[in-house]
C-alpha cells in the first residue's frame, strides 16, 4: 500500500487497538467530551470532534471513540490488514 511517510510513522508509533473492524455499523460525529480515544488513548477534548464508531468486531458490536485523525488511521490499519 502506498501511503504518505507521516502516515506510516503515525501508524508505527501508536499501539493500535487489538480489534480491527470488519464492518462499521454506524458512525456519529459530535463534540468531544473527554472520553479516551480508542487509538491514541488520549482524551478527546471539547475543542475536538469525537467520532463514535459502532463496529462489528469478533466479540460482537462494540462502540469505539476516536479523534478525527485517529479514526482515519484506525481505518487505514484495518484496510492494510485485510
WOURBEL-V343704 format. One record per residue. N is the residue number from 0. RES is the residue in one letter. SS is DSSP state (A for helix, B for strand, O for the rest). PHI is phi as a letter, one per 20 degrees, with the letter a starting at -180 (none if undefined). Layout:
# WOURBEL-V343704
n=N res=RES ss=SS phi=PHI
n=N res=RES ss=SS phi=PHI
This chain:
# WOURBEL-V343704
n=0 res=X ss=O phi=none
n=1 res=X ss=O phi=e
n=2 res=X ss=O phi=c
n=3 res=X ss=O phi=g
n=4 res=X ss=A phi=g
n=5 res=X ss=A phi=f
n=6 res=X ss=A phi=f
n=7 res=X ss=A phi=g
n=8 res=X ss=A phi=f
n=9 res=X ss=A phi=f
n=10 res=X ss=A phi=f
n=11 res=X ss=A phi=f
n=12 res=X ss=A phi=e
n=13 res=X ss=O phi=d
n=14 res=X ss=O phi=f
n=15 res=X ss=O phi=e
n=16 res=X ss=O phi=g
n=17 res=X ss=O phi=f
n=18 res=X ss=O phi=e
n=19 res=X ss=O phi=e
n=20 res=X ss=O phi=f
n=21 res=X ss=O phi=d
n=22 res=X ss=B phi=b
n=23 res=X ss=B phi=e
n=24 res=X ss=B phi=e
n=25 res=X ss=B phi=b
n=26 res=X ss=B phi=c
n=27 res=X ss=B phi=c
n=28 res=X ss=B phi=d
n=29 res=X ss=B phi=b
n=30 res=X ss=B phi=f
n=31 res=X ss=O phi=g
n=32 res=X ss=O phi=c
n=33 res=X ss=O phi=n
n=34 res=X ss=O phi=f
n=35 res=X ss=B phi=f
n=36 res=X ss=O phi=f
n=37 res=X ss=O phi=f
n=38 res=X ss=O phi=d
n=39 res=X ss=O phi=e
n=40 res=X ss=O phi=m
n=41 res=X ss=O phi=e
n=42 res=X ss=B phi=f
n=43 res=X ss=O phi=d
n=44 res=X ss=O phi=f
n=45 res=X ss=O phi=f
n=46 res=X ss=O phi=e
n=47 res=X ss=O phi=d
n=48 res=X ss=B phi=e
n=49 res=X ss=B phi=d
n=50 res=X ss=B phi=d
n=51 res=X ss=B phi=e
n=52 res=X ss=B phi=d
n=53 res=X ss=B phi=e
n=54 res=X ss=B phi=c
n=55 res=X ss=B phi=e
n=56 res=X ss=B phi=d
n=57 res=X ss=O phi=g
n=58 res=X ss=O phi=e
n=59 res=X ss=B phi=p
n=60 res=X ss=B phi=f
n=61 res=X ss=B phi=c
n=62 res=X ss=B phi=e
n=63 res=X ss=B phi=d
n=64 res=X ss=B phi=d
n=65 res=X ss=B phi=b
n=66 res=X ss=O phi=f
n=67 res=X ss=A phi=g
n=68 res=X ss=A phi=f
n=69 res=X ss=A phi=f
n=70 res=X ss=A phi=f
n=71 res=X ss=A phi=f
n=72 res=X ss=A phi=f
n=73 res=X ss=A phi=f
n=74 res=X ss=A phi=f
n=75 res=X ss=A phi=f
n=76 res=X ss=A phi=f
n=77 res=X ss=A phi=f
n=78 res=X ss=A phi=f
n=79 res=X ss=A phi=f
n=80 res=X ss=A phi=f
n=81 res=X ss=O phi=e
